[in-house]
Structures are given as structure tokens and as C-alpha cells.
């Protein structure tokens, strides 16, 4: 600065420029600091939850939540919204997220091409990195309980080559269940129909899709420890369980298109006795008829053989038939 003759100080041009330069540098430092702060805040990512890891037993374990480092981040795949177990993966189900390299879970998926055609082995939560342990490359097998129609139950019987119809009682087949037992009242062995038109849905743990209606055209080789699982209405499941305690159960195969009911039929030792044939035949007709026989006529045919006719309602039946 210079001093005037009246004692006043006057700033020189160089001092003015110096002050302006300091002021400009101050503003630059101020705005630079604010910009760096905004940039640092923008680079911060939300906390990432590890995806549940599937265990051998089908259960899941969830890792602790952690805050990734803002440096050395990598790109991972995460579901946009929750993906249910068994769903086939498609690109539109995922989005990219950034996770610190040291925070990425083991087996994390980085690009969709590596899991194209895979299925969700467990439920995948939204926003969590997808890991290979939670995926599988084959469709998820649903249990037979998923195949049961409403009101039906699955019940398992032990069979062998004979009671399993020589191995033809395979998944998709239709069978009737017979019960053979000894009647305590007369000491005779009897066989009666326990359940009819049951569907085989599994043999020895090998199941079939009931909705697909597929039938195995190859018999299986049963052993004494083989099992067959049937799909039956709830009341029929109770009948099978009771019949199993009363006697021996066996299966008889029926045409898959045959839905005709045979009714409550049974057969006893008397039905094999020629002396009681007329009586047993009449008894069977009475058992199957809605009304009792009105009478019986016994006669001899042209060969001298004794025959009989049974009157059931307004119809006559040859008892030899």
C-alpha cells in the first residue's frame, strides 16, 4: 500500500489481485469439499442380506447382515421380488446389485448365463444375492401329497409277486383291494371286496404324475418287502386299514377305463361245495340284489340233471349261470 500526503493508505493493484486470488482459492476448496462429500454419500450401498443356504436336509440357514466395503465392489444377481421354491429361473426375475468383494457369499451368482435353465431349490428372498447352493438344474420333484385329489388319502400296502399282480400294479394302474380272512362265526375262509377302483400312485417309492394319466407298460419285479401306495377316498383308507388288521390283502388289476362297480361281493368255502351250490348261488344273488328272491323252482332237464330257477322280482334266473 502507499501513503498519501494527507496520511491515508491506498491499496495497490497487486494487493487487490492477491486478495481476489485468496478468495477464489477459498471458494474452490469449499466447493471441492462439498462435492467430495456428496460423491462419497452416493457411492454408499445399502446393507446386503445373505441368501439362505440350503442344507442336505432341505432346511435353510441365513447368514448375518453386514455392511459391504465401498471399495472393490463386484456385481451379483439378486431377485427383484421373492422367488418361490421350484420356479424356473428367467432373466426378468433378477437385477444387479453391488457388493464388496470381501462380503460376497460363497457361490454367489454373478451372471444369469451361468444359471440359465436352473430352478429355485428353496424360496429366494428379494434383494439377497443368489447362491448356487440354493439352485438345481432339474425340476423340483413334488411329493405325492401334491398329486392327491381333494378328499383323497395315500395309503401303503406291502405286496409280493402274487398279491402285487405279478408286478403289473405299477403307478397309474387301477386295482381292487381284496381281503381274505377266517370268519370266527363259522370257521370258514372268506374273501370279500374291501375297496374298488383305487389308483396306484407309487411302488417302492417310485411315483407317477396322476394328472398326466401315465401308465407304466412294463411290470416291476416285486420282492416280499415291496410296497404299493394307493390313492383312495378317506373312508376307503379306513376300510383298508381295518381290513389289513382282519386278514390278508391282495390286489386285482382292472382296466383303467372300467369304472363299473361290482358292489359288495364276497366268496366263502361253501361257494366251492357242489352240494350247497344252489344255496350259495341264491345267497349271492340275494346279496347283490336290491330285493330278496321271490321263490325258486327245481326241475330236471332233458338229460335228467337237476336244475333250478330263481325268481328275483319279475325276472327268472337260471341258477346254473
C-alpha positions as CSV (number, residue, x, y, z in Angstrom):
1,X,0.0,0.0,0.0
2,X,1.0,3.6,-0.5
3,X,0.6,6.6,1.9
4,X,-0.9,9.8,0.5
5,X,0.2,13.2,1.5
6,X,-2.8,13.5,3.8
7,X,-1.8,10.4,5.8
8,X,-4.3,7.9,4.2
9,X,-3.2,4.4,2.8
10,X,-4.2,3.4,-0.7
11,X,-4.2,-0.3,-1.8
12,X,-2.1,-1.1,-4.8
13,X,-3.2,-3.1,-7.8
14,X,-1.0,-6.1,-6.8
15,X,-2.6,-6.3,-3.3
16,X,-6.1,-6.2,-4.7
17,X,-5.2,-9.1,-7.1
18,X,-3.7,-11.1,-4.3
19,X,-6.8,-10.7,-2.1
20,X,-9.0,-11.9,-5.0
21,X,-6.8,-14.9,-5.6
22,X,-7.0,-16.0,-2.0
23,X,-10.8,-15.5,-2.1
24,X,-11.1,-17.6,-5.2
25,X,-8.9,-20.4,-3.8
26,X,-11.1,-20.4,-0.7
27,X,-14.3,-20.9,-2.7
28,X,-12.6,-23.7,-4.7
29,X,-11.6,-25.6,-1.6
30,X,-15.1,-25.1,-0.1
31,X,-17.0,-26.4,-3.2
32,X,-14.5,-29.2,-3.7
33,X,-15.1,-30.5,-0.1
34,X,-18.8,-30.4,-0.6
35,X,-18.6,-32.2,-3.9
36,X,-16.4,-34.9,-2.4
37,X,-18.8,-35.4,0.5
38,X,-21.8,-35.8,-2.0
39,X,-19.8,-38.3,-4.1
40,X,-18.9,-40.4,-1.0
41,X,-22.5,-40.5,0.1
42,X,-23.7,-41.5,-3.4
43,X,-21.2,-44.4,-3.5
44,X,-22.5,-46.0,-0.3
45,X,-24.7,-49.1,-0.8
46,X,-27.5,-50.5,1.4
47,X,-26.8,-53.4,3.6
48,X,-26.9,-56.8,1.9
49,X,-28.6,-59.8,3.4
50,X,-27.0,-63.2,2.6
51,X,-29.4,-65.6,0.9
52,X,-30.4,-68.7,2.9
53,X,-28.1,-71.6,2.3
54,X,-29.8,-74.9,1.6
55,X,-28.7,-77.8,3.8
56,X,-28.7,-81.5,3.0
57,X,-32.0,-81.9,4.9
58,X,-33.7,-79.2,2.8
59,X,-33.6,-76.6,5.6
60,X,-32.1,-73.1,5.2
61,X,-29.6,-71.1,7.2
62,X,-29.4,-67.3,6.9
63,X,-26.1,-65.5,7.4
64,X,-25.8,-62.4,9.5
65,X,-26.4,-59.0,7.8
66,X,-23.3,-56.9,7.1
67,X,-22.3,-53.6,5.5
68,X,-20.1,-54.1,2.4
69,X,-17.0,-52.0,1.9
70,X,-17.5,-49.2,-0.6
71,X,-14.2,-50.2,-2.3
72,X,-13.5,-53.2,-4.6
73,X,-17.2,-53.9,-5.2
74,X,-18.5,-56.7,-7.6
75,X,-21.8,-57.2,-9.4
76,X,-24.1,-60.0,-8.2
77,X,-27.6,-61.2,-9.1
78,X,-30.5,-60.8,-6.7
79,X,-34.2,-61.4,-7.2
80,X,-36.4,-58.3,-7.9
81,X,-39.0,-59.9,-5.7
82,X,-39.3,-63.2,-3.8
83,X,-39.0,-66.3,-5.9
84,X,-40.9,-69.4,-4.8
85,X,-39.4,-72.8,-4.4
86,X,-39.5,-74.8,-7.7
87,X,-39.8,-71.8,-10.0
88,X,-37.7,-72.0,-13.2
89,X,-35.3,-69.0,-13.4
90,X,-35.7,-66.4,-16.1
91,X,-33.6,-63.2,-16.7
92,X,-36.6,-60.9,-15.9
93,X,-36.7,-62.1,-12.3
94,X,-33.3,-60.6,-11.4
95,X,-31.5,-57.3,-11.0
96,X,-27.8,-56.5,-10.5
97,X,-26.6,-55.4,-7.1
98,X,-23.1,-54.2,-5.9
99,X,-21.4,-55.9,-3.0
100,X,-18.0,-55.6,-1.5
101,X,-15.7,-58.3,-2.9
102,X,-14.9,-59.5,0.6
103,X,-18.6,-59.5,1.6
104,X,-19.9,-61.7,-1.3
105,X,-21.3,-65.0,-0.1
106,X,-19.6,-68.2,-1.3
107,X,-21.1,-69.5,-4.6
108,X,-22.7,-66.2,-5.4
109,X,-24.1,-65.9,-9.0
110,X,-22.5,-63.1,-11.0
111,X,-24.3,-63.5,-14.3
112,X,-27.5,-65.2,-15.4
113,X,-25.9,-67.2,-18.2
114,X,-24.3,-69.5,-15.5
115,X,-27.7,-70.5,-14.1
116,X,-29.9,-70.4,-17.2
117,X,-32.4,-73.3,-17.1
118,X,-31.9,-73.8,-13.3
119,X,-34.7,-74.0,-10.7
120,X,-35.1,-72.5,-7.2
121,X,-34.3,-75.2,-4.7
122,X,-35.6,-73.1,-1.8
123,X,-37.5,-69.8,-1.6
124,X,-35.3,-67.0,-2.7
125,X,-35.8,-63.7,-0.8
126,X,-35.9,-60.4,-2.7
127,X,-32.7,-58.3,-2.8
128,X,-30.4,-61.0,-1.5
129,X,-27.5,-62.4,-3.6
130,X,-28.4,-65.7,-5.3
131,X,-26.0,-68.6,-4.4
132,X,-25.6,-71.9,-6.3
133,X,-26.4,-74.0,-3.2
134,X,-30.0,-72.7,-3.5
135,X,-30.4,-73.8,-7.1
136,X,-30.6,-77.0,-9.0
137,X,-30.6,-77.8,-12.7
138,X,-33.5,-80.3,-12.7
139,X,-37.2,-79.6,-11.9
140,X,-38.1,-79.9,-8.3
141,X,-39.8,-83.2,-7.6
142,X,-43.1,-82.7,-5.7
143,X,-44.2,-85.3,-3.2
144,X,-47.2,-87.5,-3.9
145,X,-49.2,-85.4,-1.5
146,X,-49.3,-82.7,-4.1
147,X,-50.9,-85.2,-6.5
148,X,-53.8,-86.3,-4.3
149,X,-57.2,-85.0,-5.4
150,X,-59.2,-83.2,-2.7
151,X,-60.7,-85.6,-0.2
152,X,-58.3,-88.4,-1.1
153,X,-55.6,-90.1,1.0
154,X,-52.5,-92.1,0.3
155,X,-52.2,-95.5,2.0
156,X,-49.4,-98.1,1.5
157,X,-49.7,-101.8,1.3
158,X,-47.0,-104.5,1.4
159,X,-47.1,-106.8,-1.6
160,X,-45.2,-109.6,-3.3
161,X,-45.3,-111.1,-6.8
162,X,-48.7,-112.7,-6.2
163,X,-50.5,-110.0,-4.3
164,X,-49.0,-107.4,-6.5
165,X,-50.4,-108.9,-9.7
166,X,-47.0,-110.2,-10.9
167,X,-45.6,-106.7,-10.8
168,X,-48.3,-105.1,-13.0
169,X,-49.7,-102.9,-10.2
170,X,-47.4,-100.1,-11.3
171,X,-48.1,-96.3,-10.9
172,X,-51.1,-95.2,-12.8
173,X,-52.8,-98.6,-12.7
174,X,-56.3,-99.2,-11.3
175,X,-56.8,-102.0,-8.8
176,X,-59.4,-103.5,-6.5
177,X,-58.3,-104.5,-3.0
178,X,-59.4,-107.9,-1.7
179,X,-59.5,-109.1,1.9
180,X,-59.2,-112.8,2.7
181,X,-59.9,-113.7,6.3
182,X,-61.3,-116.5,8.5
183,X,-64.8,-116.0,9.8
184,X,-64.9,-116.7,13.6
185,X,-68.6,-117.4,13.4
186,X,-68.4,-120.5,11.1
187,X,-64.6,-121.1,10.9
188,X,-64.7,-120.7,7.1
189,X,-62.2,-118.7,5.0
190,X,-63.8,-115.9,3.0
191,X,-62.8,-113.3,0.5
192,X,-64.6,-110.0,0.1
193,X,-64.1,-106.8,-1.8
194,X,-62.6,-104.2,0.5
195,X,-62.0,-101.2,-1.9
196,X,-62.5,-101.0,-5.6
197,X,-61.0,-98.8,-8.4
198,X,-58.1,-97.5,-6.4
199,X,-55.2,-95.7,-8.2
200,X,-51.6,-96.9,-7.7
201,X,-49.5,-93.7,-7.3
202,X,-46.2,-95.2,-6.1
203,X,-44.3,-98.5,-5.9
204,X,-41.2,-98.8,-3.7
205,X,-41.0,-95.0,-3.6
206,X,-41.2,-94.5,-7.4
207,X,-44.2,-92.2,-8.1
208,X,-46.2,-91.1,-11.1
209,X,-48.0,-87.9,-12.0
210,X,-51.7,-88.7,-11.6
211,X,-52.8,-85.6,-13.6
212,X,-50.7,-86.7,-16.6
213,X,-52.5,-90.1,-16.5
214,X,-49.4,-92.0,-17.5
215,X,-49.3,-95.8,-17.0
216,X,-46.1,-97.9,-16.9
217,X,-46.3,-100.6,-19.5
218,X,-43.5,-102.6,-18.0
219,X,-44.0,-104.8,-15.0
220,X,-41.7,-104.5,-12.0
221,X,-40.2,-107.3,-10.1
222,X,-41.6,-107.4,-6.6
223,X,-39.9,-108.9,-3.6
224,X,-41.5,-109.8,-0.2
225,X,-40.6,-106.3,1.0
226,X,-42.1,-104.4,-1.9
227,X,-44.7,-101.6,-1.2
228,X,-47.5,-100.1,-3.2
229,X,-49.2,-96.8,-2.4
230,X,-52.8,-96.2,-3.4
231,X,-54.8,-93.0,-3.7
232,X,-58.3,-93.6,-2.3
233,X,-61.1,-91.6,-0.6
234,X,-60.7,-91.1,3.1
235,X,-63.4,-93.7,4.0
236,X,-61.7,-96.3,1.8
237,X,-58.4,-95.6,3.6
238,X,-60.2,-96.5,6.8
239,X,-61.6,-99.7,5.3
240,X,-58.1,-100.8,4.0
241,X,-56.6,-100.1,7.4
242,X,-59.2,-102.2,9.2
243,X,-59.1,-105.0,6.6
244,X,-55.3,-105.2,7.0
245,X,-55.8,-106.0,10.7
246,X,-58.5,-108.6,9.9
247,X,-56.8,-110.7,7.3
248,X,-54.6,-110.8,4.2
249,X,-54.9,-108.2,1.4
250,X,-54.2,-108.6,-2.3
251,X,-54.7,-106.5,-5.4
252,X,-56.5,-107.4,-8.6
253,X,-55.9,-105.4,-11.7
254,X,-58.7,-103.7,-13.6
255,X,-59.0,-101.9,-16.9
256,X,-58.1,-98.2,-16.4
257,X,-61.3,-97.3,-18.3
258,X,-63.6,-99.6,-16.4
259,X,-65.4,-97.6,-13.7
260,X,-68.3,-100.1,-13.2
261,X,-68.9,-101.0,-9.6
262,X,-69.2,-104.7,-8.7
263,X,-70.9,-104.0,-5.4
264,X,-70.4,-105.7,-2.1
265,X,-69.3,-109.1,-3.2
266,X,-67.8,-112.0,-1.1
267,X,-67.0,-115.6,-1.6
268,X,-66.7,-118.4,1.0
269,X,-65.8,-122.0,1.2
270,X,-69.4,-123.0,0.7
271,X,-69.4,-121.5,-2.7
272,X,-67.0,-124.2,-3.9
273,X,-69.2,-127.0,-2.5
274,X,-71.3,-128.6,-5.2
275,X,-73.8,-129.9,-2.6
276,X,-74.5,-126.4,-1.5
277,X,-74.2,-124.8,-4.9
278,X,-77.9,-123.9,-5.3
279,X,-77.9,-122.4,-1.9
280,X,-74.8,-120.4,-2.3
281,X,-75.8,-119.1,-5.8
282,X,-79.1,-118.0,-4.4
283,X,-77.4,-116.4,-1.5
284,X,-75.1,-114.4,-3.8
285,X,-78.0,-113.2,-5.9
286,X,-79.8,-112.1,-2.8
287,X,-76.7,-110.4,-1.6
288,X,-76.3,-108.4,-4.8
289,X,-80.0,-107.7,-5.5
290,X,-81.9,-104.8,-4.2
291,X,-84.8,-107.2,-3.3
292,X,-84.9,-110.7,-2.0
293,X,-85.7,-113.6,-4.3
294,X,-89.4,-114.3,-4.6
295,X,-89.0,-118.0,-5.0
296,X,-87.2,-121.0,-6.5
297,X,-88.3,-123.8,-8.9
298,X,-86.3,-127.0,-9.1
299,X,-86.6,-129.3,-12.1
300,X,-84.8,-131.8,-14.2
301,X,-83.6,-131.0,-17.7
302,X,-83.7,-133.4,-20.7
303,X,-80.6,-135.1,-19.6
304,X,-82.0,-135.8,-16.2
305,X,-79.8,-133.2,-14.5
306,X,-81.4,-131.3,-11.6
307,X,-81.6,-127.6,-12.3
308,X,-83.2,-124.7,-10.6
309,X,-84.6,-121.3,-11.5
310,X,-84.6,-118.3,-9.1
311,X,-87.4,-115.6,-9.2
312,X,-85.9,-112.2,-8.5
313,X,-88.6,-109.6,-8.7
314,X,-90.3,-110.2,-12.0
315,X,-87.3,-112.0,-13.6
316,X,-86.3,-115.7,-13.6
317,X,-82.6,-116.6,-13.5
318,X,-81.1,-119.9,-14.2
319,X,-79.2,-120.7,-11.0
320,X,-76.6,-122.7,-13.0
321,X,-75.4,-119.5,-14.7
